[in-house]
Amino acid sequence: RKKMMANSSSEIRGDFNMNNQGGGGGGGGGGGMAGGSESASILGSNANYYFQKRPTPHFIFRMKRRTKMALGITIALILVLAAILLAFFLTAKRALGPPTPFHMCPDSDYAVVPLGVYGGIYNDNLSSFLLTSKNSPYFIAMDAGNLYNGIVAFITAMESVLLNSNEYYSPILFPSWATNPTQKAGWFLRNSISGYFIGHPHLDHLAGLLIDAPEDYFANPEGPFPTYPAIPKSIIGLNTTISAIQTDLFNNLVWADFAQLGRYKYQILDDGEETEVLPLMGNFTQGLPLEENDYLTNLKVKIFKTCHDNIYSSAFLFTNNITSRQFLFFSDTGVPSSVPESWCNWTSHLETVWASVDLVNLNGIIIEVSFPDETPDNRMYGHLRPRDLIGQLHVLASLNNVSSLSDLPVIIQHVKPNLNPAVDPYSAEARDLILHQLTEQNNLGVKFMLPKQG
């Protein structure tokens, strides 16, 4: 046995010495350890040490035990540090608040939720916005191209930020049986949306209302069932808009007449009419726990007729009776293509809207920009380009005798997707191109925003 050990030790020492001298070469010699690797050299050294020094088993055991203890202490310290960092991160997020309209604009009277932002192709993301205040559980819809899918996106976003929707926007309370985004979205559709302000009757602004109508009713808090008798929600707009919905859509032919079934009630407003919002909501708000300062109890709306190619569209100006703060929503409007401009002078109608705005108290605007600047007039069909909007914002500034609209939030909606080959880095995505063109021409200091669904 001593001879075998001596031979092994000699072979390993020889290989170790050769590797040190050879600098990692790959040549021969050295038996199974040959090959010039650094790991082989180290192993040879350790093996040589073992055969020569022969540490006792007790010494080896003590080394292993100390190594295990050191490893355990290291893991424990890492876990403690990770827990401290996680707690700090969550605390900071709660302290700072999530990056949403509800927390970003503490001085604003209004909060806006985009349920749909596009003007075509994206069937589950068509024009629709919710308006509320930061202390109310009730919302009003401005157009309804998409409802349910946008609500799911909104609730999912709420829960992904702080993992608790009630912490994200505390006034929204769900019943105990609503435990997932689908059930919560159903509850929200039925019980949180108190009425629909519809700007014009094109399907990309109404599809959500039509498709979701069978599920759109005031629900019993004890379960997902309607109350009886039905409590109708209001559909509000110009006579031309309401007439088209009533005659051509909810007509028991294209779709069931859900107004006749008690789900909806039509409310017609005349061009230029200003009225309180709460009475427009009808029976929906009866018995609801509305706080004295809830925005629905202090909100009025003024409707304006606008031009959308060969039909009339609308703008809605909302004003808080207590603070005088305003928010302005435009449904589609702009340059005509199929009719002469004399049929409905779109710039004249917009000037009427701008003249009614209190710029000092204007919290924000939602308006469409459907096409990029390169689009010719004969392809516009009642929509806006960046240059058209910039020109109209100059009219707003001029009517208020100011040279700047510094930091005025202008939310751009209804962008049409680009299905043609890209001609520059921006045009591959129409939203990027339109934002780029707006930014290049923005000499008024406007804060342009292109929202995402939810």
N, C-alpha and C positions, 0 to 999 in steps of 0.2 A: 504493500500500500504506500509506503514511503517513497518507493521508486516511481510509482505512478504519479504521485503528487509532485514530485520533483520534476518529472518530465512535463506534466501539464503546466506547472509554474514556469518552466523554462520556455515552453512554446508561447505562452501568453506574453511573457516579458519580451520575447523576441519580436512578436507582432507589434506590441505597443511601442517598442523602440524604433521599429522600422517605420511605423506610421508617423511618429514624431519627426523622423529624419526625412521622410519622403514628402511631407507637406500635402497629404491627401491624394497621392497618385493612385492610379487604378491597377498597378502591376501585380505580379505574382508574389509567391512566398507567403508564409504565415498561416498556412492551412485554412480552416473554415473562417477565421477572422479576417482574412485578406480582403482587400478591396479599397482600402484607403479612406473609409468613412470615419467621421469624427465620433459617431456613436460607438463604433467598434473600438476605437481607441479608449474611450471612457470605460466601456464595459471591460476591456482587457485590464485596465488599471484597477478597477474594483475587484475583479476576479483575482488578480495578483495579490491585492491587499488581503483578501479573504484567506487565500491559501497560506500566506506568510504569517499574518497576525492571529488568525483563528480566534475572533472574539467569542466570549462565552454566550450561551443561549440567553442568560439573564440580561446581558448587556443589549442583545438584539431586541428582546422583549421591551426593555425600557425605551429604546429608540422608537419602536413602533407605537408604544402607548403615548409618548410625547408628541409624535407626529399626528396621531389621531386627535389628541386634545387641542393641538394648535389649529388643526383643520376645523374642528367643531367650533372653536372660539371665533375663527375667521368667518365661518358661515353665519353664526349668530349675529356678529357685528354687521355683516352685510344686510341681513334681514331687518335688523333694527333701523339701520340707515335708510333702507328702502321704505320702511313704514313711515319714518319721519318725513321723507321727501314726498310720499304720496299724500300724507295728511296735510302738509304745507301746500301742495298743488291744489287739492280739493278746497281747502280753506281760501286760497287766493282766488280760485274761480268763483266761489260763492261771494266773496267780498267785492270782486270787480264786476260780477254779473256777466252773463253770456253776451256774445256779440250780436244782439238782436235789437230791432227797433224799440222794444219795450224798455231797454236799458240805455241804449246809445243816446237817446234824445230826452233827457230828463225834463227839459223845459217845454216839450211838445205836448199839446192836448190830445194828439191822435197817435195811433199805432196802426200800421198797415201790414197785412199778411198777403203775400202773393200766392194765390191758388193756381194761377195759370198766367204765363207771361208771353207766349208766342202768338203769332197771327196766322198760323197754318201748319199743316202736315202733322204736327205733334198733337195727336188727338186727345191725349191725356194731360195737356199742358197749354190749354187755350185761355184767352183773356178772361181773368176774373181776379178780383181783389176783395179782401175783407177790410172794413174800417171799424175801429174800436178806439177806446181810450185805455190807458194803462191800468185803470181800476175797475173795469167792467167785465163781466162774464158774457156779455152780449155783443154780437157783431152784426153789421149790415153788409150785404154783398153789393159790389159795384160791378155789374155784368156777371155772367155766369157761364162762360164757355167751358169751365171745368169747376167742379165742386169736390166730389168725394176724394178723387185721387190727390188733389191739392191739400185737402184736410189731412189725409194720411201722411203726406210729406211733412206737413206742419207739426203734427203730433209726434212723428218720428224724430223730427229735428229737436223738438222740446225735450224728449226723453233722452236723446243722445248727448245733449249738452250737460245736463246735471243728473241724468238718470232718474229724474223725478219731475214730471210735468208741472206739478203744483208749486215746486220751487222756482221753476222757469217762468211761469205766468200764473200766479197764485189764484186769481179769480176763477180759473177754469177748474171746476170740480166734477169728477166723474162718479157715477154710482159704483158700488162695490162689485157688481157683476161685470163691469167693463174693464177687462184686465189686459187686453192687447190693443194695438193700434187700430185694427179693423173695428172692434166694438166701440172704442173710444171715438173713432171718426163717425160712426153711425150716430152715436149719442150727440156729438157736436153738431152734425148736420141738422138733426131734428130739434135740438134744444138751444143751441147757441146762435144760430143764424136767424135773426128776427124778421128779415125782409130783404127784398131784391130790388135794387135800383138798376133798371135795364136801359142802356143808352140807345140801342137800336136792335132790330129783330133778326140780324144775320146769325146763322147757326154757330159761327165760331165765338159768339158772345151769349149763346143760349143753350148749347148742347148739354152742358152739365145740369142745368135746371130741368131739361126735358128727361134725360136719362135717369136722373136721381129722383124724379118726382114720385115714383111708387114708394120710396123709402123716406120721403121728406114729410114728416108730421111731428107734432108735438108729442113726445113720448111720456109714458107713465114712469115716474122715477123708480117704481118697484120692479120694472122689467122692460124689455124691449118691445113694448106694445103701445099702440096709439091710444090716446084718450078719446072718449066719446061723450058728447058729440065732438066732431073734429074742430080744432081751433085753426082757422086758416092763417097762412102767412100772406103778406102783401107783395104783389108784383107792381112796381111803380115806374111810370114813364110817361112820355108824351102819348097823345091819342094815337098817332101813327104807329108807334111801337106796340102799344097794348092791343090795338085793333088787329095787327098782324099776328101777334101771339094767339089771340083768342080765335081768330078766323082761320088761320092757316096751320097752326101747330096743335094747340089743345082743342081739337075739333072733333074728337071721336073718329077720326079717319087716319090722319098722320100719326096721332098719338091720342091716348085717352084724354077726356076733358077733366083734368084733375081739379080745375076750378069748380066745375059742377059737382064733383065728388067732395067738395068742402076742404080741399087741401090749400087752395089759393084764393086770394081776393084781389081784384084789379083796382088800382088806384091811379087815376089819370090826372096829370098835372099839365097846366097850360104853359106855353113858352113865357119865361120871365116870372112865373109864379114862385113865391117864397112862402114856405109853410113850416110849421113845427114837425119834427120827425116822428115823435111819439104817437100822435093821432094816426099817422099813416100806417103804423104797425097794427092797428086794429085790435082785435081780441087777443092777439098773441101775447101782448104785454099785460093783459088783465090777470091779476093774481101772482105775477112774477115778483120776486123779492127785489125790486128796483130800489137802489139806494137814492137818497135825495140828491146826491151829487153825481149819479150815474149819467154818462154823457147822453144817453137816449132821452133823458128828461130835460136836457138843456141844449139840445141840438136842433137847428133849423136847416133847411135845404132850399136852394134856389136852382131851378132848372132852366137851361138855355137850349134853344134849338140851334143845331149846327148842321153842316152840310157833309154828306158822305156819298159822293158821286151822284147817283140818281135817287137817293132816299135821304130822309132827314135823320140825323143822329142827335146826340145830346151831350151836354156837359152838366155836372152837378157840383154846385158850390156849397159846401157844408160850413156852418158857422156856429161856434159855441156862444150861446147867449150870455154867459157869465164873463168869459175871458176875451171874447171877440176874435179868438183864433180861428183861422180858416184853413180848409183843405179843399183842393180843386181836382176833380176827376173828369177826364175827357174819354168818352167812347170814341170810335173811329171818326176822323175828320181829315179834310185835306184837299189836295188838287184833284179835280174831276177829270175823267177821261171819256166817258160815254155820253155825257151831256155838256152843253156849253156852260161856262162859268156863270152866265147870266141867269141860269135856272135857279141857282142857289149860290150867292156870292160868299164863298167860304171865309175869305179874309175879313169881310164886313161882319159876319156873324161872330168870328173870334174876337174882333175888336170890341164887340158888345160885352163879351165875357170878361176880357181884360179890364174894361172900364168899371166893372162891378167888383173887382178884387181890391181888398185892402192890403196893399203890399206889405205894410209894416207888420201885419198880423197873419200873413200867409205862411203856414207851416210847411206846405209842400204841394207839388203838382204831380199827377199821373197823366201822361199823355203818350200817344203813339208816335213811333217813327218806324214805318214799315219797310222802307226801301232806302238804299244808299243814294248818294247824290248823283250818281251816273244814270239813274233811272229817268227816262224821258217822260214828259207829261202824259203822253198817250198810253203809258203803262202804269199810271198811278192809281186810278179808280178810287179816288177819294181818300188818299192817304198822304202822309208827310215824309219828307226826306230830312236829313240833318240841316241842310241850308234853309228849308222851309221853317223848321222849328226855331232856328237861330233868328231868322227874320221876325217871327212872331214874338219871341222874347224881347227883341228890341222894341217892338210896339208896346209891350207891357211896361218896359222901363220908361219909354217916352211918355206914356200916359200918366206915369207917376213922377215925371220930372226928375228922374235919376239916371245916372250913367252906368250904374253897376247893379247887378242882382246878386251881390256877393253871398256865397254859400247857400243860396236858395236851393233846396232839394228838388230836383226834377227827375222823377222816376220814368224811365223809358220802357214802354211795353209794346206788344203786338209786332215784334220784329218778324219779318217773313224769312224763312230759311233760304239760303243760297244753294240751289241744286245744280248750278252750272260750274264749269271748271274755274278754279281760282286764278286770278290774274295778278295777284300780289299777296304778300304774307297775311294781310288782314282779311281779304275777301273769302278765304276758305270758310270762315265762320262769320255769318252776316252780322251777328252782334258785335264782334270785334271790329269789323269795318265801320259800322255805324258809330260805335263809341269813339273810334279813332277820328272820324270826320267831325263829330260833335266837339271833341276836345281841341282839335286844330282850329276850329272857328269860334271857340268859346272866349270871347273878349269881354264877357259880362261877369265873369267870376261865378257862374252857375255850377252847382254841384250835381253833375249828371250821375245817375245810378241805373244800372241794368240788373234787376233783381233776379234771383233764382226761385223756383217753385218751393214753397214751404217757408 
